[in-house]
C-alpha cells in the first residue's frame, strides 16, 4: 500500500522513477519500493515525501487500512476453506473476524465479510437468512464500485432461492442482479446467465410468456453457441412443451442439439436430445424416441447420472400418456443402471425409483395411498416440493378411479399446500 501511494503521487507529479531518485537513490530502489519488494527507512521516506510535496502522514498507513488488510486476509482464508467444504474451520476463523469487526472497515472488506457470512448460513441450510446477507454484501460491493462482485452476490442469492423453490422471491432478487448489470456492457456472460435464470424462474411459475422473453434475451446477448445460449434454447423448448406446442418445442430442442455439437459439449447435447425425446413421446412418435435415446446413451462422454435421467424422463412422459407397454424396455435399462450411482444426487435416486413405481401402479394399482405418501415424504426430505406434489396428485387420481374420493381429496389438499410452499 505504501509503494502504491508513492507511485500514485509520483505519477501525479509527472515524474519518472529515475527523476524521483535523481542524486539520492538508484532508480531500481524506487522501483523496489513501489512494487512492495522493499520498504524505505524513515529518513529515506522523508526525502521522497519532500520531493513529491506530500506530508509524511500521506504515506503512512492509517488504522483503517491496517485493520481492513488483516480482515481481508482472514476472510479470504475462510472463503477458501468453504470452497473445500471445511466448514468447521471456516466458522472458527469467521468468528474471530466477527469479534474484531469494526465499522471503519473499507466497503470492499465489509462486502467480503457479509458474503462469507452468507456462505456459512447457506451451508447450514438457512437459505432466507443467507439471501439477506448476500444482498447486504452486494450493497457494500456496490459502494466500493465492484459491479462484478455485487452481481455475483445477488445472482447467487437468486439461484439458491430458485433451487429452494422460493420462485417469486428468486425472480425479485434476479431482477435486482439484472439492474446491477444494466449500465455495464462488459459483463456480457453475467447478463446472459441472469436472463437465463429469470427465464427458469418464470417457467417454474408457469409464466411462459415472461420465461420465453428472457430466454430469447439470453440467446441475443452474445453468441448463441455458448453454454448459456444453448441452455436457453433447451429451456425455450420446455416452455413450448408446457403449452403443448410439441412441434415448436421439438424444433428448439433439435436446434440446441446441433449447436451443442458445434460446441463439442456432450452434456448439453444430451440435455437437448432428451428434450427432443420428450417432445416425440408426446407426438407419439415412439420409433424416433428409441433412436434418439440410443444416440444419447451410447455417447461415451455422457455420465451414468445423465443416462439415468434420460430413461427416467422418457418413462415419466410415457406414463403420463399411460403408454406403459412402450416404457417396458426403458424401465429395464433404468433398473440396470440403478446400482451405478456415479454422480447421481439422492433426490434423483428417489425420482428414478418413482418413475419405475409409477408405471407399476398404472399396471396394478395396489396400496396407492401408502406408496404415494412414502414417495412424497422422500421428496419433501430433499426439499423437492413440486415433485412431492406431483406424486400426490397422481396418487389422488388413481384413488378416484378406485372410487376412494375421500382419500383422494386428502392427498389433493396436501398437494396444494406443497405447491404453495407449505410442506
C-alpha positions as CSV (number, residue, x, y, z in Angstrom):
1,X,0.0,0.0,0.0
2,X,2.9,2.4,0.8
3,X,4.5,1.6,-2.6
4,X,1.2,2.2,-4.4
5,X,0.8,5.6,-2.7
6,X,4.3,6.7,-3.7
7,X,3.7,5.5,-7.3
8,X,0.4,7.4,-7.5
9,X,2.0,10.6,-6.0
10,X,5.0,10.3,-8.4
11,X,2.7,9.9,-11.5
12,X,0.5,12.8,-10.3
13,X,3.7,15.0,-10.3
14,X,4.6,13.7,-13.7
15,X,8.0,12.3,-12.5
16,X,9.7,9.1,-13.7
17,X,11.3,6.7,-11.2
18,X,14.7,8.0,-12.3
19,X,13.7,11.6,-11.8
20,X,12.4,10.9,-8.3
21,X,15.6,9.0,-7.4
22,X,18.0,11.6,-9.1
23,X,21.0,12.4,-7.0
24,X,20.0,10.4,-4.0
25,X,18.8,6.9,-4.8
26,X,19.1,4.3,-7.6
27,X,16.1,4.1,-9.9
28,X,15.8,0.4,-9.1
29,X,15.4,1.4,-5.4
30,X,12.3,3.4,-6.2
31,X,11.0,0.6,-8.3
32,X,11.5,-1.9,-5.5
33,X,9.6,0.3,-3.1
34,X,6.7,0.8,-5.5
35,X,6.4,-2.9,-6.2
36,X,6.5,-3.7,-2.4
37,X,9.8,-5.6,-2.6
38,X,11.4,-3.3,0.0
39,X,10.4,-0.6,2.5
40,X,12.2,2.7,2.8
41,X,13.7,3.9,6.1
42,X,12.1,6.8,7.8
43,X,14.9,9.1,6.6
44,X,14.5,8.0,3.0
45,X,10.7,8.3,3.2
46,X,11.1,11.9,4.4
47,X,13.2,12.7,1.3
48,X,10.8,11.0,-1.0
49,X,7.8,12.8,0.6
50,X,9.6,16.2,0.3
51,X,10.3,15.6,-3.4
52,X,6.7,14.6,-4.0
53,X,5.5,17.6,-1.9
54,X,3.4,15.4,0.4
55,X,3.3,15.2,4.2
56,X,4.7,12.1,5.8
57,X,1.3,11.1,7.0
58,X,0.1,10.7,3.4
59,X,2.4,7.7,3.1
60,X,1.9,6.2,6.5
61,X,-0.9,3.5,6.6
62,X,-3.8,4.6,8.8
63,X,-5.6,2.3,11.3
64,X,-8.4,1.6,8.9
65,X,-6.0,0.3,6.2
66,X,-4.2,-2.0,8.7
67,X,-7.5,-3.4,10.0
68,X,-9.0,-3.9,6.6
69,X,-5.9,-5.6,5.3
70,X,-5.8,-8.0,8.2
71,X,-9.6,-8.7,7.9
72,X,-9.4,-9.3,4.2
73,X,-6.6,-11.9,4.6
74,X,-8.6,-13.8,7.3
75,X,-11.8,-13.7,5.3
76,X,-10.2,-14.9,2.1
77,X,-8.8,-17.8,4.1
78,X,-12.3,-18.6,5.4
79,X,-13.7,-18.4,1.9
80,X,-11.0,-20.8,0.7
81,X,-12.0,-23.3,3.5
82,X,-15.6,-23.0,2.5
83,X,-14.8,-23.9,-1.1
84,X,-13.3,-27.2,0.0
85,X,-16.2,-27.9,2.4
86,X,-14.1,-27.3,5.6
87,X,-17.0,-25.5,7.3
88,X,-15.9,-26.1,10.9
89,X,-12.5,-24.3,10.4
90,X,-14.1,-21.6,8.3
91,X,-16.7,-20.9,11.0
92,X,-13.9,-20.7,13.6
93,X,-11.9,-18.2,11.5
94,X,-15.1,-16.2,10.7
95,X,-15.9,-16.0,14.4
96,X,-12.5,-14.4,15.0
97,X,-13.4,-11.8,12.4
98,X,-16.8,-11.2,13.9
99,X,-15.2,-10.5,17.3
100,X,-12.9,-8.0,15.7
101,X,-15.5,-6.4,13.4
102,X,-15.2,-2.6,13.1
103,X,-17.5,-0.2,11.3
104,X,-14.4,1.6,9.9
105,X,-13.6,-1.3,7.5
106,X,-13.4,-0.4,3.8
107,X,-16.7,-1.2,1.9
108,X,-14.9,-3.8,-0.1
109,X,-14.0,-5.7,3.0
110,X,-17.4,-5.2,4.6
111,X,-18.8,-6.8,1.4
112,X,-16.5,-9.8,1.8
113,X,-17.4,-10.2,5.5
114,X,-21.1,-10.3,4.6
115,X,-20.5,-12.7,1.7
116,X,-18.6,-15.2,3.8
117,X,-21.4,-14.9,6.4
118,X,-23.9,-15.7,3.7
119,X,-21.9,-18.7,2.5
120,X,-21.8,-20.1,6.1
121,X,-25.5,-19.5,6.7
122,X,-26.3,-21.3,3.4
123,X,-24.1,-24.3,4.4
124,X,-26.4,-24.7,7.5
125,X,-29.5,-24.6,5.3
126,X,-30.6,-21.1,6.3
127,X,-31.5,-20.1,2.8
128,X,-33.6,-17.0,3.5
129,X,-31.1,-15.7,6.1
130,X,-28.2,-16.2,3.7
131,X,-30.1,-14.3,1.0
132,X,-30.4,-11.2,3.2
133,X,-26.6,-11.4,3.8
134,X,-25.8,-11.8,0.1
135,X,-28.0,-8.7,-0.6
136,X,-26.2,-6.7,2.1
137,X,-22.9,-7.8,0.7
138,X,-23.9,-6.7,-2.8
139,X,-24.8,-3.3,-1.3
140,X,-21.3,-2.9,0.2
141,X,-19.6,-4.1,-3.0
142,X,-21.7,-1.5,-4.9
143,X,-20.5,1.3,-2.7
144,X,-16.9,0.1,-3.3
145,X,-17.6,0.2,-7.1
146,X,-17.2,-3.6,-7.5
147,X,-20.0,-4.3,-10.0
148,X,-19.0,-7.9,-10.7
149,X,-18.8,-8.8,-7.0
150,X,-22.2,-7.1,-6.4
151,X,-23.8,-9.0,-9.3
152,X,-22.3,-12.3,-8.1
153,X,-23.8,-12.0,-4.7
154,X,-27.3,-11.1,-6.0
155,X,-27.1,-13.8,-8.7
156,X,-26.0,-16.4,-6.1
157,X,-28.9,-15.4,-3.8
158,X,-31.4,-15.8,-6.7
159,X,-30.0,-19.1,-7.7
160,X,-30.3,-20.6,-4.2
161,X,-33.9,-19.3,-3.9
162,X,-34.7,-20.9,-7.2
163,X,-33.3,-24.3,-6.1
164,X,-35.2,-24.0,-2.8
165,X,-38.5,-23.4,-4.7
166,X,-38.9,-19.8,-3.4
167,X,-39.6,-18.8,-7.0
168,X,-41.3,-15.4,-6.7
169,X,-38.6,-14.1,-4.4
170,X,-36.0,-15.6,-6.7
171,X,-37.4,-13.5,-9.6
172,X,-37.3,-10.4,-7.5
173,X,-33.6,-10.9,-6.5
174,X,-32.6,-12.0,-10.0
175,X,-34.1,-8.7,-11.4
176,X,-32.0,-6.8,-8.9
177,X,-29.0,-8.7,-10.2
178,X,-30.0,-7.6,-13.7
179,X,-30.3,-4.0,-12.6
180,X,-26.7,-4.2,-11.3
181,X,-25.5,-5.0,-14.9
182,X,-27.7,-2.6,-16.9
183,X,-25.2,0.1,-17.2
184,X,-22.2,-2.2,-17.7
185,X,-21.7,-3.5,-21.2
186,X,-18.6,-5.5,-20.4
187,X,-20.2,-8.2,-18.3
188,X,-21.9,-10.0,-21.2
189,X,-21.7,-13.5,-19.8
190,X,-23.2,-12.4,-16.5
191,X,-26.0,-10.7,-18.4
192,X,-26.7,-13.8,-20.3
193,X,-26.7,-16.0,-17.2
194,X,-29.1,-13.6,-15.4
195,X,-31.7,-13.6,-18.2
196,X,-31.5,-17.4,-18.3
197,X,-32.1,-17.7,-14.5
198,X,-35.0,-15.3,-14.6
199,X,-36.5,-17.3,-17.5
200,X,-36.1,-20.5,-15.5
201,X,-37.9,-18.9,-12.5
202,X,-40.8,-17.7,-14.7
203,X,-41.0,-21.1,-16.4
204,X,-41.3,-22.8,-12.9
205,X,-44.1,-20.3,-12.1
206,X,-45.8,-21.3,-15.4
207,X,-45.4,-17.8,-16.7
208,X,-44.4,-19.0,-20.2
209,X,-44.6,-15.6,-21.9
210,X,-42.2,-13.9,-19.5
211,X,-40.0,-17.0,-19.5
212,X,-39.7,-17.1,-23.3
213,X,-38.9,-13.4,-23.3
214,X,-35.9,-13.8,-21.0
215,X,-34.7,-17.0,-22.8
216,X,-34.8,-15.0,-26.0
217,X,-32.7,-12.2,-24.4
218,X,-30.3,-14.8,-23.1
219,X,-29.9,-16.0,-26.7
220,X,-29.4,-12.5,-28.1
221,X,-26.7,-11.4,-25.6
222,X,-23.5,-12.5,-27.3
223,X,-23.3,-15.7,-29.3
224,X,-25.9,-18.5,-29.3
225,X,-23.1,-21.0,-29.4
226,X,-22.3,-20.6,-25.7
227,X,-23.3,-22.8,-22.8
228,X,-26.0,-20.4,-21.6
229,X,-27.3,-19.7,-25.1
230,X,-27.8,-23.4,-25.7
231,X,-29.4,-23.9,-22.3
232,X,-31.8,-21.0,-23.1
233,X,-32.9,-22.9,-26.3
234,X,-33.5,-26.0,-24.3
235,X,-35.5,-24.1,-21.7
236,X,-37.4,-22.4,-24.5
237,X,-38.3,-25.8,-25.9
238,X,-39.6,-26.7,-22.4
239,X,-41.8,-23.6,-22.4
240,X,-43.3,-24.7,-25.7
241,X,-43.9,-28.1,-24.2
242,X,-45.8,-26.7,-21.3
243,X,-48.1,-25.1,-23.8
244,X,-48.5,-28.5,-25.6
245,X,-46.8,-26.9,-28.7
246,X,-44.7,-30.0,-29.3
247,X,-43.8,-29.2,-32.8
248,X,-42.1,-25.9,-31.9
249,X,-40.6,-27.5,-28.8
250,X,-39.0,-30.2,-31.0
251,X,-37.5,-27.5,-33.3
252,X,-35.9,-25.6,-30.5
253,X,-34.5,-28.9,-28.9
254,X,-33.1,-30.0,-32.2
255,X,-31.5,-26.6,-32.8
256,X,-29.9,-26.8,-29.3
257,X,-28.6,-30.3,-30.1
258,X,-27.0,-29.0,-33.3
259,X,-25.3,-26.0,-31.6
260,X,-24.1,-28.3,-28.7
261,X,-22.4,-30.4,-31.4
262,X,-20.6,-27.4,-32.7
263,X,-19.5,-26.5,-29.1
264,X,-18.4,-30.2,-28.6
265,X,-20.4,-30.4,-25.4
266,X,-21.7,-33.9,-24.9
267,X,-23.6,-32.9,-21.8
268,X,-25.5,-30.1,-23.4
269,X,-26.2,-32.3,-26.5
270,X,-27.6,-35.0,-24.2
271,X,-29.9,-32.5,-22.5
272,X,-31.1,-31.3,-25.9
273,X,-31.7,-34.8,-27.2
274,X,-33.6,-35.7,-24.0
275,X,-35.9,-32.6,-24.6
276,X,-36.4,-33.9,-28.2
277,X,-37.3,-37.4,-26.9
278,X,-40.0,-36.0,-24.6
279,X,-41.4,-34.0,-27.5
280,X,-41.5,-37.1,-29.7
281,X,-43.2,-39.1,-26.9
282,X,-46.0,-36.5,-26.7
283,X,-46.2,-36.6,-30.5
284,X,-46.4,-40.4,-30.1
285,X,-43.5,-41.0,-32.5
286,X,-42.1,-43.7,-30.3
287,X,-39.8,-45.2,-33.0
288,X,-37.8,-41.9,-33.2
289,X,-37.7,-41.8,-29.4
290,X,-35.8,-45.1,-29.4
291,X,-33.3,-43.9,-32.0
292,X,-32.5,-40.6,-30.2
293,X,-32.3,-42.3,-26.8
294,X,-29.9,-44.8,-28.2
295,X,-27.7,-42.0,-29.6
296,X,-27.8,-40.2,-26.2
297,X,-27.0,-43.2,-24.0
298,X,-24.3,-44.6,-26.3
299,X,-22.3,-41.4,-26.3
300,X,-19.1,-42.3,-24.3
301,X,-18.8,-38.9,-22.6
302,X,-22.3,-39.0,-21.2
303,X,-22.4,-39.8,-17.4
304,X,-24.4,-42.5,-15.7
305,X,-26.5,-39.8,-14.0
306,X,-27.4,-38.3,-17.4
307,X,-28.3,-41.7,-18.8
308,X,-30.5,-42.4,-15.8
309,X,-32.2,-39.1,-16.2
310,X,-32.8,-39.7,-19.9
311,X,-34.5,-43.1,-19.3
312,X,-36.4,-41.7,-16.3
313,X,-37.8,-38.6,-18.1
314,X,-38.9,-40.7,-21.1
315,X,-40.6,-43.2,-18.8
316,X,-42.4,-40.4,-16.9
317,X,-43.5,-38.9,-20.2
318,X,-44.8,-42.2,-21.5
319,X,-46.6,-42.8,-18.1
320,X,-48.5,-39.5,-18.5
321,X,-50.0,-40.9,-21.7
322,X,-50.5,-44.4,-20.0
323,X,-48.1,-45.9,-22.6
324,X,-46.8,-48.4,-20.1
325,X,-46.2,-51.2,-22.6
326,X,-43.9,-48.9,-24.6
327,X,-41.9,-48.0,-21.5
328,X,-41.0,-51.5,-20.5
329,X,-37.7,-51.6,-22.4
330,X,-36.6,-48.3,-20.9
331,X,-37.7,-49.4,-17.4
332,X,-35.4,-52.5,-17.9
333,X,-32.5,-50.2,-18.9
334,X,-33.0,-47.9,-15.9
335,X,-33.2,-50.8,-13.4
336,X,-29.8,-52.0,-14.8
337,X,-28.3,-48.5,-14.1
338,X,-29.7,-48.2,-10.5
339,X,-26.7,-49.8,-8.8
340,X,-24.4,-47.5,-10.7
341,X,-24.7,-44.2,-8.7
342,X,-21.9,-42.3,-10.4
343,X,-22.6,-38.6,-9.7
344,X,-26.4,-39.1,-9.2
345,X,-27.8,-37.0,-6.3
346,X,-30.1,-38.6,-3.7
347,X,-33.2,-36.8,-4.9
348,X,-32.6,-38.2,-8.4
349,X,-32.3,-41.7,-7.0
350,X,-35.8,-41.2,-5.4
351,X,-37.1,-39.9,-8.7
352,X,-35.7,-42.8,-10.6
353,X,-37.5,-45.2,-8.3
354,X,-40.7,-43.2,-8.5
355,X,-40.7,-43.4,-12.3
356,X,-40.5,-47.2,-12.1
357,X,-43.1,-47.4,-9.3
358,X,-45.5,-45.1,-11.2
359,X,-45.5,-47.5,-14.1
360,X,-46.1,-50.4,-11.8
361,X,-49.0,-48.6,-10.2
362,X,-50.6,-47.9,-13.6
363,X,-50.4,-51.6,-14.4
364,X,-51.5,-52.8,-10.9
365,X,-52.8,-50.0,-8.6
366,X,-52.3,-51.5,-5.1
367,X,-51.5,-49.7,-1.9
368,X,-51.7,-46.4,-3.8
369,X,-52.1,-44.1,-0.9
370,X,-49.3,-45.6,1.2
371,X,-46.9,-45.7,-1.7
372,X,-47.8,-42.1,-2.7
373,X,-47.3,-40.7,0.8
374,X,-44.0,-42.6,1.2
375,X,-42.5,-41.1,-2.0
376,X,-43.9,-37.7,-1.3
377,X,-42.2,-37.7,2.1
378,X,-38.9,-38.7,0.5
379,X,-39.1,-35.8,-1.9
380,X,-40.0,-33.4,0.9
381,X,-36.9,-34.6,2.8
382,X,-34.9,-33.4,-0.1
383,X,-36.9,-30.1,-0.4
384,X,-38.3,-31.2,-3.8
385,X,-41.8,-29.9,-3.0
386,X,-43.0,-29.8,-6.6
387,X,-42.1,-33.4,-7.2
388,X,-43.8,-34.4,-3.9
389,X,-47.0,-32.6,-5.0
390,X,-46.9,-34.3,-8.4
391,X,-46.7,-37.7,-6.7
392,X,-49.7,-36.9,-4.5
393,X,-51.8,-35.6,-7.5
394,X,-51.1,-38.8,-9.5
395,X,-51.9,-41.0,-6.4
396,X,-55.2,-39.0,-5.9
397,X,-56.2,-39.6,-9.5
398,X,-55.7,-43.3,-9.1
399,X,-57.7,-43.3,-5.9
400,X,-60.6,-41.5,-7.7
401,X,-60.6,-44.3,-10.3
402,X,-60.8,-46.8,-7.4
403,X,-63.8,-45.0,-6.1
404,X,-62.0,-43.7,-3.0
405,X,-62.9,-39.9,-3.2
406,X,-62.2,-39.1,0.5
407,X,-58.6,-40.4,0.4
408,X,-58.1,-38.7,-3.0
409,X,-59.3,-35.4,-1.5
410,X,-56.9,-35.7,1.4
411,X,-53.9,-36.2,-0.9
412,X,-55.0,-33.3,-3.2
413,X,-55.2,-30.9,-0.2
414,X,-51.7,-31.9,0.8
415,X,-50.5,-31.4,-2.8
416,X,-52.0,-27.9,-2.8
417,X,-50.2,-27.0,0.4
418,X,-46.9,-28.2,-1.1
419,X,-47.4,-26.1,-4.3
420,X,-48.0,-23.1,-2.0
421,X,-44.6,-23.8,-0.4
422,X,-46.0,-25.0,2.9
423,X,-45.0,-28.7,3.4
